[in-house]
Amino acid sequence: MFEGTKDYDEALRMDPTSVLALLRKGEVLSALKKPKEARAQWQQALRSFTASDDLALLERLQSLLDGQPPREASSSAPAAPAAAPLVANGVQPAWQQPEQRKANGATKQPSALVRAACLDPGTGVSIAVSHVNEGNLAAAIDILDHIIATTSGAHLSGAHVARGTARAMMRDLKGAIDDFSVTIEAVPAYGDAWMRRGQARAALGEDEDALVDLARCLQLSATEPARQAEARLERGKILHKLRDYRSAVAELQQAVDINPKSQQAWNFLGLCQVSMGDIRPGAACYERVLRVNPNSLEAWMHLAQARKEEASVEAAEAAFARAAELDRDGGRASARLRMHAHMCQGLGRHRKAAKLLKEALEASSNPDAVVECLHLRGACHHAIGEFIEAVANYERAFSMEAPDLGDDARSRQFLSFYQREMALYTLNRLDENVAEYCVDRDLHPIFKELWCKKMPPTAQLLSVYRLQPLPPGGPPRAPPGPAPGDVESLIRRADALGKLLQYCHQGFLANARQQRMAGLAVIELAQALRHLTAERVAGREVQGPAGASGCAVSHPFGWRDAMDIIVKWRQLSEPNDQARPLCILVIWVDLLTREEFEAGFGSHTPIFSGQTKCVRYYMNFDRGFALLKSILAQEGRAFDAQNEAIPLAGEHKQAEIADARTAGDMWRAIGADSWVVVHIDSAARPGHAMEGTRLTLVKLRNQPDAYEFSIKTPVTPARWDEYDTELNALWESLLAEMAAGNAPGLARAALTFAYFWYNFMPLARGTAAAGYVAILGIFLAAGMPVTSPIPKTYQVDWEAILARSPDPFIASVSPWLYPPAARGEPSASSDPGFKLKSLPLVKEVLSTARRRLDALNAP
């Protein structure tokens, strides 16, 4: 034993594989002119090298074996002799054999590090894996390329998996799949290779093949919980992308059962549940993430969105605030601010929404996000009467050129064109009396049809429609306004009345601006009814306004003139309605193009769509489904998409229909897309049946295991005439009861009128809110104001739509809505704030669009 090696020999007795001890011992032997013994130590060090050792030691070993002088050696030390060809285990490495290297495709001269790794391929793979884990992907691939090209043996499977992983991380997904496939072919039971190939295929969009690979991984790793959890998570992510939420939830639930600390699995489970309409369970998943990691920005953003959908505004605001604190580098600012702005707009907080959208626009580089910001910001300025700013935003959105815009962004561009025109239309009539003009009659039917369908302006439209001009001098100067006290008294009463319209159910944000609009419409309608009744009692006829939608010539004031009061308020108050994915104008359907009217344009409201319980309306599923079963049992048929009868009277079919529990069950029982009519009984013409809504069931072809159960109400000329006749008769009955002072009779007449209005659905949107405003206005006009809020999880319009005559509707609504006088009981002293005589006339104080906007914008 050499004296100089004693310390290293002692270290090697304790750890025979110590790379550092072997290297140092070799250096001592080299200095003692023992090159053969030194070389043996260095080769042993190379064989002992693992991924956990310092790569600098590997480079030093290679330089020593290549015959380079040690870095610490003095300049006077003799140079080591040139190295002979390296031999590992008695075999010359293939990278030293030019013919072999060329045959295997390894044309690049390998680096010293790569050559060292090739001496022991197993160690080389470990080194490459270490590089992959540290993000040094190019270095890892360099090593693995040469190992794969120049060696053979069991280590090649690991080398291909490692290289496939590195390639996947570098987005060379096809190359990664090739590597994983080589391993799978060689070792079919290699579960990790199946999983990694599944991940790469998913990233490449080969979703079905990816699911197969991941399923095979699950079969091969039944005793490996960690791999089971990861494979379940990957399958859940793919199924979420495919919108197969039910299957995704099943996979992700198993993933979190195995690994309850998996933040990603809980996040995706929450996303799937929210996508299915299960808002609270989804929010609970995000809260599980936050218990593990309170600083998860992703979870806070998801939670904010879920709370917004739930209409839990304070909780949503808190989540948005926390997300803003965590988003220090602004990486998620665009998405976060846009989400927050949507909620603020839905609450009627347009100025705050516009501020958020300004910040979002500054943080947005994606063209789709830019278009969304511009369109929404334009709508916010539009709503509060800042028309020049609105037009500027709409024009920027509409004129933005980007070839890869998504469908939503394209729709927003088209809508920006129509909303620009509406902003200028209002600006040009800002100080005209709103009773003297009518949006529905002034705008060309083609314009309104394209707007409703979210289609681009066509050559046909531009040939018949004249673009709205920008006032040459800018916005007109405001004329003298009404007395401030008059406006304040109307606003105070309107705010109290408007709150009564709020649905207390998820999805319905409390929009203070819309509530004020509704309250002012209630007061104006009540005042109009009071005046109309008084004039009729006096034997005088009241004419409808010149700007009526139903008639352009002189005509008696009728039911449509009354509803026009409400419609005009709604048309002005919110250019971008949050009740729909994108806005549609509140318009009368009969004033669309004749072709569209005859084709049956109408409302379409899903209850269940795809695999999703529609947040607002799924609460009506059981009643709607029971009604569908009842009609199918009674009539023994449905109708298909071509309006042909589908016979369903057979005993077997009826049994299947009776046993159906889901939309999918019912579709399979019927065997085709179908619809049925909910026939309703006329109140004005006893024994006469009318067509109510249609219950529609279709299979969605662009989503797995997906069906839609909805109501559709096509409005055709024949149907319009039917309801016009009915509502005319009911209107006369209502006025007669009011003139007679018969409170119980008037209450029933009011709800009967509302019942047929709800089933009529004469507006492109907004029918439900207009109907309830009418109820409140009629009761207020009769001196018996409604003071009860709508009960929780109760929707007045659906009570009418799912009832086959007015009686069940009245029986459902009257117990909580009727004031004492409507029940024939003595009236308690009512709030004097609701006394109509004490209020100024809305039609005089708020006679123009400018005055109305000022009232809506007031604190």
Secondary structure, DSSP 4 states (H G I P E B T S, - for coil): --GGGHHHHHHHHH-TT-HHHHHHHHHHHHHTT-HHHHHHHHHHHHHH--TTS-HHHHHHHHHHHTTPPPTTS-TTSPPPPPPPPP-BTTB--GGG-HHHHHHTT--SPPPHHHHHHHHSHHHHHHHHHHHHHHT-HHHHHHHHHHHHHH--STHHHHHHHHHHHHHHHTT-HHHHHHHHHHHHHH-TT-HHHHHHHHHHHHHTT-HHHHHHHHHHHHHHTTT-HHHHHHHHHHHHHHHHHTT-HHHHHHHHHHHHHH-TT-HHHHHHHHHHHHHTT-HHHHHHHHHHHHHH-TT-HHHHHHHHHHHHHTT-HHHHHHHHHHHHHH-TT-TTHHHHHHHHHHHHHHTT-HHHHHHHHHHHHHH--SHHHHHHHHHHHHHHHHHTT-HHHHHHHHHHHHH---TT--HHHHHHHHHHHHHHHHHHHHHHTTTSBGGG--HHHHS-HHHHHHHHTT-PPPHHHHHH-PPPPPPTTSSPPPPP---HHHHHHHHHHHHHHHGGG---STT----HHHHHHHHHHHHHHHHHHHHHHHHHHTT-PPBPPTT-SS-SS--B--HHHHHHHHHHHHHHH-SS-TTSSS-----BGGGS-HHHHHHT-EEEEEEEEETEE-TTTGGGHHHHHHHHHHHHHHHSEEE-TTS-EEE--SHHHHHHHHH--SHHHHHHHH-S-EEEEEEEE-SSSTT-EEEEEEEEEEE-TTSTT-EEEEEEEE--HHHHHHHHHHHHHHHHHHHHHHHHT-HHHHHHHHHHHHHHHHHH--BSS-HHHHHHHHHHHHHHHTT----PPPPTT--HHHHHHT-SSHHHHHHHHHHHH--GGGGTPPPPPPPGGG-GGGSPPHHHHT-BHHHHHHHHH--
